Amino acid sequence: NNWQSVAYGNGVWVAVAGCDYVSYPLGCSGTNPVMRSINDGESWDPVNVAANNWQSVAYGNGVWVAVAGDLTNRVMRSTDDGVSWILPVEASAAESHNWRSVAYGNGVWVAVAQAGTFGLPDNRVIRSTDDGASWSAVNVVRNSWRSVAYGNGVWVAVANGSSVKFGGDLKHVMRSTDDGASWSAVNVAANKWVSVAYGNGVWVAVSSDGTDRVMRSTTDGVSWDPVNVAANYWFSVAYANGVWVAVAQSGTNNRVMRSTTDGVSWDPVNVAANSWFSVAYGNGVWVAVSWDGKVMRTPDAPA
């Protein structure tokens, strides 16, 4: 399957798959668009749920939530560690927006959208305070929001492009200090920022284009410093145990890079040249999933 996102929680790894755009919009390719592992990624069991363009999955407070970019029923949730999924989930504006990322923090779930439906209110954020059972819409700057994360009392989202021609804004970062109820925009380099994460007092975002494809913030997203790295199509970044790891969808064979300097400098790691879409850490193991149906894993940090 076209695995888009992987996450860890409560002793379980869960990955979700999106659509193969060769067949889309006629339908999403593959079956069982969820898989789960209870042995730290050594083996995976398929889970049969509604085929959709599932883009992101996350865990928090005993609940798993996944969001989709297209079709109907764009939010689903699981309360049994991914064995079964409740779908549809009531979510304001969820049927008309291209949801790309979901995350949990401080008792709140937040999802961000890359695009909405032209002519409708541009509520490209939804949030839930009841563990994903119901959602409310939040009107924000009209950008192509691709990733959202929580850390140190702050929510940060990054965009992979603006929607200026539709009355959008050039600001590619937004942040919230009230658990996603309201957001303020931050002007940064106009790269295609596709992933953001927090760790050890630092925010790091990665991009698929531009001269400096990493940026970092030590001010909780108020200001950002550029970092020059290999010109790969960096697609996901995560932090654990003093190490930052990013994976790339395309580029050189060094499609993993890691940093032990809080994102100031990065070292390349040579891995299989697959389209790596998502990386996460849990229980002593790093796991990455690819668009072309592969999983790779390593204890602790790649070296």
C-alpha positions as a printed Julia matrix, in Angstrom:
303×3 Matrix{Float64}:
   0.0    0.0     0.0
   0.96   3.64   -0.24
   1.89   4.11    3.43
   1.64   7.75    4.4
   2.04   7.96    8.17
   3.24   5.89   11.13
   3.0    6.49   14.87
   3.55   4.74   18.2
   1.44   4.6    21.33
   0.62   2.27   24.22
   2.91  -0.49   22.99
   1.49  -0.49   19.46
   2.67   0.84   16.1
   0.0    1.93   13.6
   0.44   3.0     9.97
  -2.14   4.32    7.51
  -2.17   4.29    3.71
  -3.33   6.84    1.16
  -4.3    6.66   -2.49
  -2.32   5.7    -5.54
  -2.86   8.68   -7.84
  -2.63   6.46  -10.89
  -6.04   5.09  -10.01
  -7.31   8.09   -8.04
 -10.01   9.47   -8.12
 -11.54   6.22   -9.35
 -10.57   4.67   -6.05
  -7.76   4.06   -3.63
  -5.46   1.19   -4.45
  -4.67  -1.64   -2.08
  -6.73  -3.21    0.67
  -6.49  -2.94    4.44
  -5.29   0.7     4.56
  -4.31   0.34    8.23
  -1.63  -1.96    9.6
  -0.45  -2.43   13.17
   2.5   -4.0    14.94
   2.77  -5.19   18.52
   6.42  -6.29   18.25
   8.04  -2.94   17.53
   7.69  -3.15   13.77
   9.18  -6.61   13.19
   5.89  -7.82   11.73
   2.59  -6.16   10.85
  -1.05  -7.21   10.79
  -3.49  -5.7     8.28
  -6.65  -3.95    9.45
  -9.6   -3.61    7.09
 -11.19  -0.17    7.23
 -12.81   2.08    4.65
 -10.47   2.79    1.73
  -9.68   6.46    1.77
  -6.78   8.81    1.2
  -5.54   8.47    4.79
  -2.79  10.98    5.37
  -1.9   11.03    9.05
  -2.32   8.98   12.23
  -1.51   9.83   15.83
  -2.05   8.55   19.39
  -3.08  10.36   22.54
  -4.9    9.69   25.81
  -5.83   6.12   24.89
  -7.2    7.02   21.46
  -5.89   6.7    17.9
  -7.09   9.23   15.3
  -6.51   9.24   11.54
  -7.44  11.9     8.99
  -7.93  11.71    5.21
  -7.53  14.07    2.3
 -10.45  13.07    0.12
 -13.7   11.14   -0.31
 -16.18  10.79    2.57
 -15.69  10.08    6.27
 -12.39  11.93    6.59
 -11.81  11.27   10.3
 -11.72   7.91   12.06
 -10.75   6.91   15.57
  -9.86   3.75   17.5
 -10.14   3.07   21.21
  -8.71  -0.47   21.07
  -5.19   0.31   19.82
  -6.06   0.15   16.15
  -7.8   -3.24   16.11
 -11.07  -1.61   15.03
 -11.97   1.9    13.92
 -15.05   4.05   14.41
 -16.09   5.66   11.17
 -17.58   8.07   10.37
 -16.67  10.55   13.06
 -18.61  13.81   13.2
 -16.18  16.59   12.3
 -17.21  20.09   11.34
 -16.02  20.93    7.8
 -14.26  17.56    7.57
 -16.16  16.49    4.46
 -14.9   19.41    2.38
 -11.22  19.76    3.32
  -8.0   17.97    2.45
  -6.77  16.98    5.92
  -3.05  16.27    5.98
  -1.92  16.06    9.61
  -3.32  15.3    13.05
  -1.68  15.49   16.48
  -2.49  15.39   20.19
  -1.3   17.58   23.03
  -2.48  18.93   26.38
  -5.86  17.19   26.16
  -6.62  18.51   22.67
  -6.59  16.97   19.19
  -5.79  19.27   16.25
  -5.88  18.56   12.51
  -4.79  20.84    9.67
  -5.81  20.9     6.01
  -3.88  21.53    2.83
  -6.92  22.76    0.94
 -10.58  23.49    1.38
 -13.6   23.79   -0.86
 -13.7   26.99   -2.87
 -16.43  29.35   -1.68
 -16.78  27.76    1.76
 -15.42  29.22    5.03
 -11.72  28.49    5.09
 -11.64  26.55    8.34
  -8.4   24.67    7.73
  -8.07  23.65   11.37
 -10.37  21.39   13.35
  -9.92  20.59   17.02
 -11.41  18.15   19.48
 -11.5   18.26   23.27
 -13.32  14.94   23.73
 -10.71  12.54   22.35
 -11.81  12.85   18.75
 -15.49  12.07   19.24
 -16.55  15.52   18.0
 -14.72  18.38   16.33
 -15.09  22.13   15.91
 -13.73  24.24   13.05
 -11.23  27.1    13.37
 -10.73  29.77   10.7
  -7.03  30.35    9.97
  -4.76  31.82    7.3
  -5.52  30.21    3.94
  -2.35  28.25    3.26
  -1.56  24.65    2.3
  -1.05  23.42    5.86
   0.78  20.11    5.83
   1.91  19.31    9.37
   1.0   20.18   12.95
   2.62  19.33   16.28
   2.51  20.26   19.96
   5.31  21.03   22.4
   6.1   23.21   25.4
   2.57  24.6    25.56
   2.55  25.67   21.91
   0.98  24.3    18.73
   2.9   24.88   15.48
   1.79  24.17   11.91
   3.76  24.5     8.68
   2.63  24.94    5.08
   4.0   23.63    1.8
   2.79  26.64   -0.17
   0.44  29.58   -0.03
  -2.89  30.14   -1.7
  -2.26  33.74   -2.69
  -4.3   33.49   -5.86
  -7.29  32.58   -3.72
  -6.7   35.38   -1.24
  -4.22  33.44    0.88
  -1.13  34.54    2.74
   2.6   34.08    2.24
   3.23  33.17    5.86
   4.25  29.49    6.03
   4.12  28.95    9.8
   1.32  29.49   12.25
   1.29  28.96   16.01
  -1.25  28.74   18.79
  -0.8   29.28   22.52
  -4.42  28.54   23.45
  -4.62  24.88   22.42
  -5.61  25.58   18.84
  -8.54  27.9    19.51
  -6.79  30.76   17.69
  -3.65  31.02   15.55
  -1.13  33.68   14.57
   0.9   33.53   11.35
   4.7   33.73   11.15
   6.65  34.76    8.07
   9.47  32.33    7.14
  11.23  31.2     3.95
   8.66  30.27    1.31
   9.76  26.64    1.03
   7.42  23.69    0.79
   7.49  22.84    4.49
   5.96  19.4     4.96
   6.76  18.27    8.51
   7.34  19.86   11.92
   8.17  18.4    15.33
   9.3   19.45   18.81
  11.99  18.08   21.08
  14.44  19.22   23.75
  13.33  22.85   23.61
  13.67  23.09   19.83
  11.21  23.09   16.93
  12.44  21.64   13.63
  10.72  21.69   10.24
  11.8   20.05    6.99
  11.09  21.02    3.4
  10.95  19.39   -0.01
  12.53  22.36   -1.79
  14.55  25.51   -1.3
  18.18  26.25   -0.5
  17.88  25.63    3.23
  15.57  22.63    3.65
  15.61  22.62    7.43
  14.6   25.42    9.75
  14.69  25.43   13.55
  13.24  27.56   16.28
  14.32  27.99   19.89
  11.59  30.57   20.54
   8.6   28.24   20.32
   7.97  29.13   16.7
   8.16  32.92   17.0
  11.35  33.07   14.89
  13.19  30.5    12.78
  16.77  29.94   11.62
  17.59  28.25    8.28
  19.84  25.18    8.06
  21.44  23.98    4.84
  21.15  20.22    4.25
  21.18  17.79    1.32
  18.71  18.74   -1.41
  16.45  15.76   -0.93
  12.66  15.82   -0.81
  12.5   15.74    3.0
   9.06  14.58    4.06
   9.02  13.76    7.8
  10.98  14.65   10.93
  10.84  13.34   14.52
  12.75  13.59   17.8
  13.63  11.15   20.59
  16.4   10.61   23.12
  18.57  13.49   22.0
  18.37  12.61   18.3
  16.5   14.18   15.4
  15.76  11.97   12.38
  14.34  13.02    9.01
  13.38  10.88    6.02
  13.05  11.79    2.35
  10.63  10.84   -0.38
  13.21  11.24   -3.12
  16.77  12.36   -3.78
  20.1   10.63   -3.17
  20.42   7.25   -1.48
  21.07   9.13    1.75
  17.33   9.45    2.35
  17.76   9.56    6.1
  19.59  12.26    8.0
  20.1   12.63   11.72
  21.14  15.36   14.1
  22.55  15.18   17.62
  22.98  18.95   17.79
  19.3   19.9    18.07
  19.06  20.42   14.32
  22.06  22.72   13.92
  23.94  20.16   11.8
  22.89  16.9    10.14
  24.64  13.7     9.09
  23.46  11.6     6.11
  22.49   7.94    6.48
  22.5    5.62    3.46
  19.28   3.59    3.26
  17.21   1.91    0.57
  16.07   4.45   -2.03
  12.38   4.12   -1.34
   9.87   6.94   -1.07
  10.02   7.34    2.7
   6.98   9.31    3.83
   6.95   9.1     7.63
   9.26   8.37   10.57
   8.49   7.96   14.27
  10.04   6.66   17.48
   8.69   4.45   20.22
   9.9    1.92   22.77
  13.53   2.12   21.7
  12.87   1.72   17.98
  12.73   4.07   14.99
  10.26   3.05   12.26
   9.77   4.56    8.82
   7.15   3.72    6.18
   7.22   4.35    2.45
   4.84   5.24   -0.34
   6.0    2.14   -2.2
   4.95  -0.41    0.39
   8.08  -0.74    2.53
   8.92  -0.49    6.23
  12.35  -0.02    7.77
  13.3   -0.05   11.43
  16.34   0.37   13.63
  16.91   0.27   17.38
  17.53   3.75   18.74
  19.06   6.15   16.2
  20.34   5.33   12.71
  24.13   5.44   12.57
